Amino acid sequence: MPKLALKRPIVFFDLETTGTDPVKDRIVELAFVKLMPDGKREKQVKRINPGMPIPPEATAIHGISDADVKDCPSFKQIAHDLYDWMKGCDMGGYNSSKFDLPLLAEEFLRVGINVDFTERHMIDVQQIFFKMEARTLSAAYKFYCDKPLDNAHSAEADINATIDVLDAQLERYADIGHDVPTLHQFTHTDEYVDFARRILLKDGHPVFNFGKHKGRRVEDIFNSEPQYYDWMMQADFALHTKQKISEILNRMKLKKSGLK
């Protein structure tokens, strides 16, 4: 049976949150499972006090209420230990590249931990499923593992189901590869600069993916309209987006000064 080929650890993770906006919403539960190259597993499963009311519509999905987390730690209290535990690991999950990863990055950035997960390989198990079969996690679990997913929308149940689904996918689809870099390429179709996908790469250059300058190079706009950078930094963009445009602007300044 084919298995995921690991040269370094990979952390599969799932988040339950107050909502779906990485800028405004917060984590209420997280489950992280670290797969080691020798086959061992480590895990961290925690509930988090988000510091804001959990909307009833969110509680209706994951079953976590304000009362459930009132005595739990804040993300800030566990962030540094969690980040240290994740160092040197690739990452994986289900629909994680478009939701969980951007929200997790925002949480780290809010507490002053300067993360950049774009430097790591990322396997999005949902993308394998969508490209090959196109369904939800519960349907994926039934399809690949031939049993119902009990306790769906519990972070720990969801992420363990995700790992089981990936194992079944690797057995079923021999031609998609079994190592992390190959699966990263297979599950990522967009070349994006920031997790919110406000900036994409086109012919090796960052271009805007929104608004009046959509499709135009970021450097060209920052040269012709310097105030556009200031507006983005003041506006309600994700912290990771602001981090990336600041990096672009700093590279532009170094280039103009003759430094590399």
Disulfide bonds with the S-S distance in Angstrom:
none
